[in-house]
């Protein structure tokens, strides 16, 4: 028991060292009334703070008095204390002390029983809470606070009033049913579906964790009003979603798909199981940050806590888009768990990045977690870099526009990107090239096409009255990416397309001609529709729906294709989980009213899982 907890009940003139108190008490044949009163108060405080001993142990007053006296007696006997000039402690005085101790404890317990009803009620409730926590939580699991769930704003909405828009929305919902029902029929519980083989597909990105499609699809099912399907998905999560695996996982992929999907499901429904699972998984990812700099490893064995980086990543470096795409989820984990460690890990990443020199103001894709130095100077707003920039902007938006550090980092980065990476082709198409140590590679990846939506989302608050400029830039990127779709036989875009040798917005290498159900072009069209209401963006979205139905739909789901320029493309036989999480969700939102998951209230993580803005009034101090 810390001494300070007894201060309110203790006379400050009496020493708090037990030896001094004992010598005063033992030197007299009996207690005076005032001493008994003080002792009663001390033990009342002691029993109140340690109520567990009173309420949980049988006949606890005797047990406490016996233990206390025995320990004091043993101490005295062992050291042979001499009192009052060397006289030995007589047995009758020892008996008197024991009797007085026991009497004081009985009186203190009687006093406690007479406390006001409110105090006793609080004690009973605290006892019950301890019992419930012990029964419901796994050993070592984080204790969650009494977080007040607030009804989400615009989680679902009415059908569009326009008949044409309503019909298109219904078609996208039917596509979701086709993808979900075939996953359920042929690959239930596994990570993904092989729709041609009609069997399960499990990527090594998730180790032995299963159910990626289920968790990724939770919020899409809910938003589309597919309540029966959502219920069966939730039941699987309750009974089968298990993170206690001895396997190496991608921290980035597990975070955006599993943590993000569970957080979103919680915020949409208020179902406690989703919050508990999200925090549990977040806790299991924390060992990835055990590096000299705090920059996390890309890969983590969840059971052993041992991490490492991809062997191909520039001398053991971590990847910008991976360690830079944790912020949204981890800030919400701190918000929901009351544990600041998640937010602290994110702030440390910022600290490391801000102390580094950036070549030309750009962020290279590789950072060594041991030395804290950049790897090779390769810069991309597509693969390896993309969602880092997305999360800078969305960190600011999600903070209710209070995270000024994120805002500055984002707009500084966009300025450097525009200066050094954005170019215009002879045909008038703006594109974002890749930078390799000062040399530009004039290609743009499908992944890079998310940037149109990002520029549009950040345009309203651009510094130096550049809002209109950022919006124009967003429209230019959207046009270029649509062109990459329009110039193929399938009307679906390639993995990468080039602007060199007289070629514009076309893939020239065979290994860049595939399409794996990616969402980035559709994502930009959705943002552009929401922020401009220019009808061409909905038309471009509908063109993508028709192309998906014609080229990717098969009897048992949807499959990626190997060559978008072939009029009869072959399929890759994988229905990616992000097709249900992102591609279909963005299409559905494009043909929904703006108040369904309004951008004024929600931000989407990199897997399109909606997370609510953390309002100023809710932010932890």
N, C-alpha and C positions, 0 to 999 in steps of 0.2 A: 504494500500500500504506500504510495508516495506521501511523504510528509506534508506536502502542500495541500493535499485534499482535506487534512484535518485542521488547517489554520482557522477556518471560520468558527470552530468549536473550542479552540484552545486559548487559554490565558497566555498572552505573549510574555508574561514575566516568568513562566515556567519553561525550562529547557526542554527541547524536543528530543534530546538524547535519552534513550531508555535507562541508562545507568544512573543518570542523575535523578530521574523520576523515582526509580526504585529505591534509592537510598533515602529519599525523603519519606516515602510511604512506609518503609520497613522500620524506620526509626521511632515510630509511634505505635502504641498498642492497638489503636483503632482509628478509623477514618472520622474526620469531622464532617459535619453536614455539608459544608461548602465543597469539600473534596469529593464527597460522594456525588454531589450534584454535577460537578465538573466531569467526573469519571462517567457518569450516566450520559452526559451530553457527548463525550468522546465516543463511547461505544454505540450510541444512537447513530452518530455519523458513520461509524465503521460498518454497522449492520446495514444501514440504508444503502451505502455504496456497494456492499457485498451481499445484496439480498439473496443471491443465489444460494449462499450457505444457509440462510435462514429457511428458504422456501423449498429447496431441492433436497436437503439432507435430513434424514430422520433424526429427531432429538438433537438438533444442531447446536443448541445453546450449551449442552453438556460437552459435545464434541469440541466446540471452539474453546471452551474454558479449559478442558482437559489438555488439549494440544498446547495452548498458550502457557499454562502452568508447567506442563512437563518440559517444554523447551527452556523456560526460564530456570527451572530447577536444575536441569542438566547443565546449563551454562554455569550456574553458580557453583555446582558441585565440582565441575571440571576445573574451574579457575581458583576455587577456594576463596571467595570474596570475604574480606574482613570489614565489618561495619562498626561504627562508634568506637574507634580506638582498638580494634582487633578482636572484638568479641565475636564468636561464632553465632550464626543465625539459629535461634531456638526453634524446635519443632512446633511448639504451640503458636508461635508467631507466623510460621509458614502456613499452618492450618487456617489461621485467621485470614491471611491474605487470600488463600484459595476460596474461602467462604465468601469473602467480600467481592472477589472477582465474579463468582457465580451469581451472587445476588445482583450485582450491577448488570450482568448480561440479561437476567430474567426481567429486571425492571426496564431495560432498554427495549427488549422484545415486546413487553406489555405496552410501552409507549408507542412503539411502531404500529401495533395493532389498533391504536386509537387515533392514528393519523386521519386527516380529512379524507372523505370518500374519493375526491378527485385524484389525490396522490396515490391512494391504494389502487384506483382504477388504472392509472398510468403504469404502476408496477406490474399489475396483472397483464396489461396489454404488451408490455415489454417482454415478460416471460413467454407469452404466447408467440410473439414474433420470433424469439430465439428458437423455440421449438419448431416452428414452421420453417424457418430458414435452414435449420439442421436437417429437416426431413426432405426438403425440396431441392436443395442445391447439392451438386456433386462435390466431392472433396476437392478443394483447391479452386473451385469456380469463383469468379468475382461476385461480390455482394452488390446487388443493384439497388439504387436509391428508390424512394417512392416517387418515381417520375410520373408527372401528370400527363396523360395522353390527351391531346387536343384533336378534336375532329378535323380531319384534313380539309383544306379548301380546294374544291374543284377536283376531287379524285375521279369522279365520274360525272357525266352530264346527260342531257337529253339528246335525242336523235336530231341531226341537222334538219332544219325546216325546209331546205331546198331539196326537192325530190331527187335530182341528179346526184347531189352530194351524198344524200342518204343511201342511195343505191350503191354508190362506190364504197362508202364506209361498210355497208353490209357485206360487200364482196371481200373486203380485206378481213373481216371477221370470219368469213367462211374459209379463207386461206389459213387463218390461225387454227380453226377447227381441224382442217385437213392435216396440218403439220402435227398438232397435238395428239389427235386420235391415233395416228399411225405410230408416233413415238410410243404412246401408251400400249398399243397393240404388239409392237415388235421389239421395243427396247426399254420397257418400263424399269426405272430405277438405275439404269446405266447413265452415262454422261450424255451420249448423243446417239442418233439413229443413222444407220446406213440404209437409205430408203430403197435402193435397188436390191441389195442382198437381204433386206428385211431382217436385220440383226443389229446388235448393239455396236457402238463405236466408242471407245474410251481413249481419250488423248492422255499422253504422259504428263501434260501440263497440270493435271489434277491429282497425280499420284494415285492413291487408293480411295480418295474421296469420290463418291458417286453422286449422281443426281443433278449434274450441271444444268441440263435442260429444264428440269423441274423447278429449280431455284431461279434460273434465269427467266422463266416464263411466268412466275407467280404474279408479278405486277401487271403484265400484259393481260393475263386472264381476268384479273380483277377489274382493270380499266375497261375491258371490252364487255363486262357484264356476264362473263362465262362462269357463273357461280358454282355450278356442279363440278366443273373441271378444277376450279380453284380449291374447292373443298377437298377433292381427292389429292390434289398436290399438297395441301397443308397436312393432311393425314399422313402422307408419306414422309414429310419433313419431321413430324412428331415422332413417328415410329422408327424411321430408318436413317435419317441424316446423321452421320457419325463422322466426327473429326479426329477421333482417337486412332489414327492410322500410323503405321510405321512406313512412311513413304515420303519421297521428295516431291515438293509441289512448287509451282511458280507462284511466288508471293503476289505478283502483279495480277495474274489471271484469277487466282483464288479471291483476291480482294475485290476486284471489280465485278466478278460474277456472283460469288457466294456471299461475301460480306455485303456488297451493294444490293444484291437481290433480297437478302433477308432484312436489311434496314428498310428498304422501300416497302416491302410487304408489311412490316410493322407500322410504318407511318401511314399506310393506306388503310389498315384495318384495326390497329390497336391490339392485335393478338400478341400476347406476351411471349409465346414460344419463339416468335421471330426475333424479338429483341434479345432474349436469352441466348439463342443460337448465334446471333451475330457477335455479341460480346465474347462469348466463349471462343469463337474462331479468331476474333481479334487478339485475344490473349495468347492464343497459340502461335500467332504470327510474330509476336514481339521479339523472340530470340533472333530473328533475322537482322535486327538492328545492332546486335552485339559485335560491332566492328570498331576499329580504332577511331573512325570518324563519325560513326552513327549512320552513315549511308548504308542502307540495308543490302543484304545479299539478294540476288535474283531468285535463288533456289533455297528451299529450307526443308529439312527433314523434320516434320512436325513432332515426332516422338522424341528424337534425340536432341533437337534444337540446333543441329549442326547445319551451317549454311555454306553456300559457295556461289560462284558466278558461272555464267555460261562459258564453257571452255573456249568458244570462238570470239569472245567479247574483249578485244583489244587488251591483252595482257591481264586478264582477270578483273576487268572493270565492271562496274554496275552500269545499267543503261538508263539514260535520262528519262525516257518515257515510262519506265517501270518504277523507279523510286520517286518519280515526280507525279505519279498517278495514284497516290494513297491519301491525299490531303482531305478530300471531301468525306470519305468514309471514316477516317480516323478522327476527324473533328466531331462527327456525329457519335462515334463510339464513346468519346469522352463525355459528350452531352448526355448520353443515355445511361452510362455506367457510373458517372460521377468520378471516374478515374482520370486524372489529368495526364497520365503517362502517354496516351495516344496522341494528344495534342502536342505534348512536349517533343515527341519524336519528329513530328512534322516541322515544328519550329527550329529544331536542330538542323534539319535538311536545309531550310532557308539560310540558316547561319553559315553553313559550309559553302553554299552557293554564292552568297553575297560577299564572302571574303576572297573569292577567286577572281582573277582577271578573266574577262571574256574577250576572246579574239574578235575584234570588230563589233563588240557588243553582243555577239552570238553565243549560244550555249552548245558546246560540242555534245555529241551523243554518249560519250563514254567518260566515266569518272571512277577513278580507282578508290575503293573504300578504305584501303589501308593507308595510302599516302595522302589522300585528299586532293590529288591533282588530276587534271584532265588526261584522258587517253588520246588517241589520235583525233585530230581536228576534223571530224566529219560532222556536218550540221544538216539536219533534215527536219522539216515540219511534217514529214510523213513518217514511215516506219522508223522506230528507235527514238523519235523525238516528239511526235505529234501531241499526245495527250498531256504532256508537261505544260505546254502553253495553254491548252484548254483548261487545265486545273488552276492555273494562275488566275485567269479571268473568273472562273466559277467560284474559286475560294473567296474572292472579293464580293461577288454577287450573293453567295450563300451566307456571308457574314452580315447581311443587310447593309452592305457597302460601308463597313467599318474597318475592314482589313486593308489599310492603305498601303502596307508593304506589298501585298499581292497585286494591288492595282498598279503601283509603280513598276514592279517587275514585269507585269504583262505589257503595259504600253511601251516601256523601253524595249522589250523584246520585239514587239510588232514593228517599231521604228527601225530596228536593226534588220529585221527580216525584209521589210520593204526596201531598204537601202541596198542590201547585198544579195537577196535571193529572188525577189520578184522581178520578172522580166516580161516583155511583150513580144509576141512572135510577129513575123512578117504579115501574117493574116489577121493580126489585131487581137490575138488571144493572150490575156495575162495568165501567167502560170508561176508556180513557186518551184524554183530549181533547188538542187542539192549542192552543198558547198563542201569541198574536200581540200582543206588546207589552202584555201584561196582560189582554187579552180572550180568553176561551175560545171555541174553535169546537168544538161538541159532536159531533165525528165521530171515527171510529176507522178507520184503514186496515187492509187485510188484512196489510200488512207489519208493522203494530204487534202483530199476534197472536203473533209470535215471543216477546213479552215474558213470556207465561205460562210458557214453558219456561225463560226466563232467570231469572225470580224463583224457580222451583223449584230450578234448578241452584245458585243462590246461597243458598238458604234455610238449609242446614245450618250455614253459618258466619256467619250474620247477627249483628251486634253486639247487645248489650243484651238477650240472651235473646229475640230476635225471630224465631227460626227458625220457630216455628209460625205466626207472623203472616205471614211471607213466603210460606210454603207455602199458607196460606189465600188470600192475594192471587193466587198463581199459579193456584189452582183456580178462583177467581172469573173471572179473565181467560180461562181455558180454556173455561169455561161460556159466557161471553158470545160468544166467537168461534165456538163450535159452534152457538150460537143463530143467528148470522148465516148459517150454512150451512142450518140446519134450516128457516129461514123463506123459502127460495127454492124454485122449482119443480124445479130441477135438483139440489138438495141440495149445491150448491157455492156458496161464498161470494163476494160481490162485492168489487170493488177497495176500496171504502170504504162504511161504513154509519154512520147518524146516530142521534142521540138528542135530537131537538128537534121541536117542533110536534106532540107526541103520537106521534111515530114512535120505535120502538126497534129497533136492530140491523137496519135496513133501508136500502138505498140509495135515495135519492130523486132522484138526478140520473142522466140517461142515461149520461153519461160515467164513472159510477162502478159500472156494473152488470156489467162484464165480468170474466172469470176467465181468466188466462193460465197455467194449470197451476202456480200458486204453491204453495210448500211450507209456509208459516209456521204455519198452523193444525195441519197434520199434525205438524210439528216439535214444537209444544207438547204435542200428544197423546202423542208418543213419549217425551218427557222425563217427562211425568206418569205414564205407564205404568211406566217404568223406576224412578221414585222412589217410587211409591205402590202399584203393582200393583193399582190399582182397575180391575176389568174393564171399566168403562164406557169407558175411554180406548181400549182395543182395539176395542170395538164402534163407537165414533165413527170410529176409523181405518178399519174395515171398511166403514162407510157411505160414506166418501170413496172407497174402492176401487170400490164399486158405482156411485157417481155418475160417476166418471171413465170407467168402462167403458161406461156408458149414454150419456153426453153428449159425451165427448171422444175416444173411440176411433173411428178411421176406418180405412179399408182399408189405408192406408199410414202408420200411426203414430198419434200423438195430437195434437190441436189444441186451442188455447184457444177459448173461446166468447164471444160479444159481449153476451149478456144472460142472466144466471143465473136471471132470473124468467120466462123464456119456456119453455114446455113443449117447444118445438121450436126450440132455439137455433141460430143460424148460427155457423159456425166462422171463426176469424181466420186459419187456414192457417199457423200457426207451431208447430213442436214445439221449445220452448225447451230449450237445453242443460241448464238447471238442473232440468228435469223428470227427467232421468236422474241428475243429480248429487245432487239433494236430495229431491224428492218421492218417488221410488221407493225411494231408500235409506232414508229415515226410515220409510216403510211397512214395508220389509223388516225393519228393526231392531225395529220394534214387534212383529213376529211372530217374533222370534228370542229365544234365551235371552240373559240379561243379560250373559253373559261374552263375547258377540260384540261387539267394540269396547266393552269395559267403560268406563263413565264414570270408573272409578278409574284408568285408564291413558291415556285419550285425551280430547282436546277436538276439537270440530268447528269448522272455520272457517265463515265466513258463507255459503259455498257447500256446506256439509256435507262438506268434505274432512277426514278425521280426521288429526290431528297428535298425536304422543305427548307426554305430559307430560315436560318436561325435568327429570329428577331432580336433587336437590341435588348429588349426587356427580358429575353430568355437566356442571354449569354452569361456564362459563368464569369465571375469576377476573379 
